[in-house]
């Protein structure tokens, strides 16, 4: 049976500016219209009625009615003909007749909005809607393996435009589909379908609202919510594999849709909590995880990396870095049986850096680098006594030192776990050098650019390499402060030196890892004979080493 041409669709729903008919039809009239529709196409002399003729008559009558009256008609039809959804009132028939022109665009839109209104008002059950939209044909396969059904569903909902009834339906129905993933018997691609419906709505905040609604409806305390979020994220992630591979037929990656939607929200407790859950899920992935890494190239999936960058560079970024840097000592097992949570936190933070800031294929990597640099800058400023009015409540010396130690340990672990080969070696080196340079710049109180004030620290971050020192001195000859273009040129030059001198890939990782640690330490105060307690440098250095040991314990290395 024919269906609509499947392919990329307009991101925002089609608007239907015409005013719908008023809702003035009596119950008796609705009943009469329903009977006339059911009498259309009756063929007593053959087994099967003329379903096409009945569907065409149905469409014509729906166009004449207002939205509420059309929803009432739909309810009466289903009461009179319990087999309608399995015979003549099916999406394949409606779609084929619409494609052939026997059902007009206006009629198709009226039907679409009537179904939405009937669902919203409880006149059309969730099970009935799933049957009509062929959810049972879509929930266990990727869109590419059910292209006709996938295209018919999207086209039908698109016909309803962005009317209030249709937008309400999309949100409620998507939540119903996603909610099933909390249970034990849910279909693998159902969460993907839920978030596809959100993506097609044209409302970029809908996916976030749907996810939050499902979480809040399932659990009230933080521990239970964390478990629910983890389960939902894994379900969405599993569905994203098939949807990512189905992009040619207009599918969107559901995890990407969700992350981008959450990244748009404000930094409230609710959205920070969800953002941290997303970050932990992403940070736990290794390069054999097909949700976050391409199964063939082992490179991060581009759309998800960009979405994660939007998350950490947005309002919730500070909460993500802070939570994944917590020095939590509760036991979690590990190879010795005594590994602690802060080791896992560092692994997750490092995994997040691999997907974003350290990802040479991420076109938005610089935004991620900026977010990390600003977060580190605040802690270094605090330890250096810089006056600022935006320090986090409760920040103290111990907390600032622990945060930086966690960042250092996480970054070093990220470098060691990176998938660097000869094809992407140069690009990866440039990205890592950018991180070292940006982190070294946080030695300048309040932030700054490369200047004579920070040149000593920058040189130290790269191990006082003679060739790199020469590049820094040469760059500063043109002026005390470098422009962004000059900084990028310097970064490229340093990367070439690092790449050329490192030799094999293992040596390159070890070399860059030492640079990362040095960059974390740049600008930190060292204790003096008169003030030995002000030795943040030694404290952070030792803390970074402790974190690395704990990471190894968690991994079982």
N, C-alpha and C positions, 0 to 999 in steps of 0.2 A: 504494500500500500504506500502510495507516494507521500512524501513529507516535504517540508520547506527546505530550501537550500540552507545547509548548515555552514556557518562561518562567523567571523567576527561581527559583532553587532554594535550599534550605537551605544556608547557607555551609559548615557542617560535615557530613561524611558521616553517614548514618544508622547508628546502632549496632545490632547484632544480638546481644543479650546471651545468647541461648540457646547452650548448649554443643553444638558440632558433634559428629557421630558419631565414634567412634574409628576410626583407620586400622588395620583388621584383615583386610582382604580379600586373599585370595591372588591370585597372577598368573592362575591358572586361572579363578578366579571373575570377575576383571576381564574376561578374554577372553570368557567366556560372556555376561556382561552386555552387553558391546559388541556381540556378535553378535545378541543378542535385540533390542537397540535398532535395529540395522540391518535386522533382519527385520520390524520393525514398519512398517506402511504400505506394504509391497511390493504393487504392483498389476501383475501380469504382463499383464493385458488392456488396460492403457492405457500411454501413453508416460511419464507422470509419476507417481511414487509419491505417497503421502499424506505430504507433508513435515510438515504440521501434526501429524499423529498421531505421527510419529517424534520430532518435537521435544518433544512433550508427554511421551512415554515417557522421553526423554533427561533432561528436567527432573526427573521423578519419581525416576529412578535416582540422579541427582546429589545429591539431597537426602538420600538414605539413606547416603551415603558420607562419610567424613572428608575433610578438605581434600587430603591427599596422595593418598588413593585416588581421589578425584574427578579430580585432575590426571592420575593414571595412566590412568584410564578415557578421558579426553579424548585422551591420546596414542595409546592403542590404537585408538580410533575413527578417528583421522586416518590411522593406518597402514593400517587395513582399508578405509577409504573416502577416497581422496585427493581426491574431489570434494565432500566434505561442506561445506566452507566456501563453495562456490559453489552449493549446492543447498538442503539442509535446515538446516544449522547456520549460519544467518546472523543477524545482529543485527536486521534488520527483522522476520524471522519471530518470533524470541524476544520482541522488544518488543511486537509485535502480540498475541501469545498472552498475554503478561503483562498487557497493557492490558485484554484481554477476560476475564481471570480464569482462563483455562485453564492458565496457569502461575502458581502462587502467589508471593507476595512472598518466602517462605522458599526456594522452589525457585529463583527468580530470583537471590537472594543467593548460594545455593550455586553456581550456574553462574558468577556473577561472580567469586567467590573461587577457584573451580577454575581459571578462565582465568588469574587473577593468579598462582596458585601454579605452574601449568604453565609460564608464561612465566619466572618467577623461577628455576625449576629446569631450564630449558633444554629442557623437553618440548614447548614451543610456541614456534616461532621468531618473530623480530621481524617478518618478512614476513607470517607467518600472522596475527599479532596486528593488523597494519595492515590486512590484508584484512578480518578480522572486524569491526573497529571502524570500517570504512569511511573510513579515513584518506585514501584516494585520492580520495574524493568531497569531502573537507573541505579538503585541503591547498592548493587553488588558488583557493578562494572564501572570502568572509567568511561567518560563521555565518548572517547574514541571508539569504544566498542558498542555504543548505543547512540550513534550519531543522530538518527531520525528522531528518537524519543527526546534526546537532549535538546535538539533544535526546536521541536514542537513545543516543549514546555517553555523555553525561553521566549519564543515568538508569541505564545499565547499571553504570557504575563506582560511582555513588552507592549502588547496591544492595549492593555489597560492604562498605559501612560503612568503618570505620577499622581493620580487622583488620591485623595486621602484614604479612600477605601482600599485601593491597591497597595499603597505604602504600608498601611496597617496590616493588611493581609500578609505581605512579604515578611514583615518583621515577626508576626506571630507564628506563621507557618515555618519559617526558618528556625525559630526557637524550638518549635515542636520537633523538628527533624534532628536538631543538634542535641536536644535533651535525651534522646534515645541512647546516645553514646555513653551516658552515665551507667546504664544498665549492662547486663551481661550479654544479652542477645541483640546486638545491633549490627546493622549492615555496614560493611567497610567504607563505602563511598558516600554514605548518607550525610556525614558532616560536610563533605565537599559540596554536595548539592545545596545544603543549607546556606553555605557561605557564597556559593555562586548566585543564589537568589538575592542575597544582600548586595553583592558586587553589581548586579544588574539593576539595582534599584536607583542608582544615581545618587544615593545618600551615603557619603563616605563614612558616616558615623554609625550606620546601622549595624555593621558586623560587630563592632565593639559593644553596642547596647545588647544585642542578642546574646553574645557570650556572657556578659555580666548578668543579664537576666536569668540565664540558665544556672549560673554558679550560685547566685544569691537565692534562687528558688530551691536549690538542693542542699545548701548547708549554711549555717549561721556562724559557727565558730571558726577561727582562723585555721586551725589544724585540718578540720574537715574540708574547708574551702580549698586549701592547698592540695589535698588529695583529689578533689573533684577537678580542679584546674589542670592538674597533671594528667589525669585520665582524658579529659576533653582535648588537651593539646596533643597528646599522643594520637588520639582518634583523628583529629584534623590533619596532623602530620602524615599519618598513613594514607589518608585520602589524597593528600597533596601530590603524591607520587604520580598517580594516574591522571590527575588534573594537569599537572605540569607537562606531562607527555601529550596531553590533548589540547594544548594551546592552539594548534592550527585550526581547530573547529570552534574557536571562540571561548574555550574554557579559561578560567583564571585560577591561579594557584590559591587555594583557600587559606593556607597558612600565611601567605603573603598578604592577602586581603585582610585577614584578622589583625596582623601585626601593624600594618599601615593604619588601620582604623583606630587601634588602641593608641598608637603614637600621636594621634591628633588630639587626644583627650588631655584634660588638665591634670596637674600633679596632686590629685586628691588621694586619700588613703586607698580607696577602691581601685583606682587606675594604677597607682604605684604597685599595689599588691598583684594585680594581673600582669603588669609589665615585668616584675621580678620573676613571676612564674614562667613567662615566655623566655626571659633571658636564661633562666636555669635550664629549661628544656633545650634551648639552642646550644648553650655552652657545654652541655653534657655529650653532644654529638661528636663522633670521630669521623674521619674521612671515608669510612665504609657505610655511613648512615645515608641512605638514598633520599631522605627527606631534605637534608641540608647540603649534601654533596652529590654532584653528578656521578652516577655509577660507573661511567666510562673514563672520564677525565679526572675524577676525584677532586675537581675544583668546586668551590662553593656555588650553590644555585644562585644565579645573579639576582633574581627578583627578591628572594628571601634575604640575601645579604644587604641589599639596599633598604628593605623594610626594617631590618634590625638596626641599620645605621640611623634611620629616621627615629627609631625608638630611643636609642642612647643619646642622640643629638637633640632630642625633644624634651618636653617638660618632665618626663619620667626618668631621664638619663641619670640624674643625680641619685635618685632612689635605687636604680639598678646597680650603679657602681658601689654605693654605700652598702647595700645588702650583700652583694657578692664579695665584699671585702671584710665582712665581719669575722673577727677572730673568735669563732665559736668552738668551744672545746668539748662538746658532747661527743661521746664515742660513736663511731659508725663502722667499726670492723677494720678492714684492711689486711695486709699480708701478715702483720704481727698480731692482729686482733685488737690493736689499740689505736688505730687511726682515728683522727678527730675531724669534725665537720669543717674546720677552716681549711683543711687540705682539699676537700671536695669543693668548697667555695672558690678556692684559687683555680682549680681545674675548670670550673664553669666560667669564671671570669676570663681565663685564658682562652677557652673555646670561643667565647663571644668575641674576643679580640681577633682571633684567627679568621672569623667570618666577616669581620667589619674592617677594623683599622689596619690589620696586617694582610688584608686580602688584596693582592695586586690587580685582581680583575674587578674589583669593586669601584665603579666610577665615582662613588661618594665616600671613598675611604678617608679623604682629607677631613670631611665633616666628623667622622668618627675619631680621627686623631685629635681634632680640636676639642672634642668633648672630653677625651681622656686628659689632655693637657690642662684644660680648665679645672678639672676635678683635682688633679695633682697640684696645680698651682695654688689652690685654696689651702691645701694642707701644708705646703712649703711656706706659704705666707704666714700661716698661723705659727709655725715653728720658728719663723724668723721675726716674729713680733710685728708684722705689718698690720696697720690699722685698717680694718674693713668692717662694714656693717652687715655683711651677708654670710658670716660664719654659721654653720649649722648649730642649732641649740644643743648645748651640752658638750660641744667640742672641747677636748683638752689635749695636752701634750701626748699622753699615752695613746689616745685614740688616733691622733694625726700620724704618729709614728707607725702604729699598727696598720693603718690604711695604706701608707706608702710601702710598707714591707709586703703586704698582700698584693699590691699592684705589681711590685717588682717580681715576686715569686710567680704570679700569674703570667706576666709578660714573658718571663724566661721559659716557663713551661709551654706557652703558646709557640714560641720560636722553635723549641725542641720538637714539637708535635707537627709543625707545618709540613705540608707536602710540597717540598721544593725539589724540582728536577731541572735538568739542563734547559728545558724549554722555557721555564718561567723563572729561572734563577736570577737573571738581571732585574726583572720587574719586582720580584720578591725582595731582593736586596735593597732596591730603591725605596720600597714601602717601609721596610724595617729601619733604614737609615733616617727616613722622615720622622718616624716615631722617636728615635733616639734624639734627633735634633730638637724636635718640638718639646720633648720632655726636659731636655737640658735647658731650654729657654725658660722653664718654670723656675729656674734659679733667680731670675730677675724679679724682684719684689713687685707684686701687682701685675706681672706679665710684661712682656716686652719683645724686642726683636734682637737679632744678633748684633752685638756691638762690642766695643772693647771691654765693656763691663762684664760680659759673659764669655768672652773668647777663651779665657783660661779654663773655665768649667767645661766648655764645649770640647776643648782639646783633651781634657782629662777624660771626658766621656768616651772618647775614641782611643783611649790608651796612650795618649801623647805620641801617636804615630807621626813620624817625621813628614811623610808626604801629605797627610791630612792637615797637620799643623801649617804646612806651607800653603795649602789651599785656603785655609781660614785667614791667614795673614794677608795673602794676596787679595782676597775678597775685601778685606777691611781697608786696603789701601785707597779704595775709591771713595771712602767716607766712613764715618764712625758707625753709622747705622745702615743696614742693608735693606733694600726694597724687597717685596715679596718675590719679584722675578729673580733678583740676585740670590736670595735665599734658596730658591728652587734650583738655580744653577749650581750653587754650592752643594746642595744635597746630592745632585746628580754626580758631581765630581767626586764627592766622598764615597758614594755608592760604587763608582767604578774602581776606586782604590780598594775598598773592602772586598769586592767581588774578585778583583784580580789577585789579591794577596792571600785570599783564604784557602785556595787550593780546592780540595774535595768538599762535597756538600756537608759532611759532618763537621769539618773544620769551620765552614762558613756559619753553620748554626751555633757552634760553640763560641765563635768570635763575636757574632752579633749578640748572643746571650750575655756575654760579659759587658758589651757596650750598653745594653739595656739596663743592667744592674748599675753601672756607673752613672747612667743618665738619671736614674731614680735618686741617686745620692747627691747629684750636683746641687750646690747652693745650700745644703743643710748645715746648720751650725755644728761645730765640733767643740767638745769640752775643752776648757782651759784649766790651768792650775788653780785659778781663782774661782772658776765656775765649772767644776767637773760634771755636774748634773745636767748641763746643757749640751750633752753630746748626742744630738739626734742622729748624726752621721753613723756612729758606731751602732746605735740601737737599731736603726733601720737596716743597716748592713747585716747584722746578726739575725734580725727578724726575717729578712729575705731568705737567708740560708735555712732557717728553721722551717719556713713555708715550703721551700723546695724539698726538704727531707720529708715533710708530711705529705706532699703531693706524691712522692715516690711510694710512700707507705700506702696511700689510698689506691694507687694504680697497681700495686703489687710488684713494682720494679725492683 
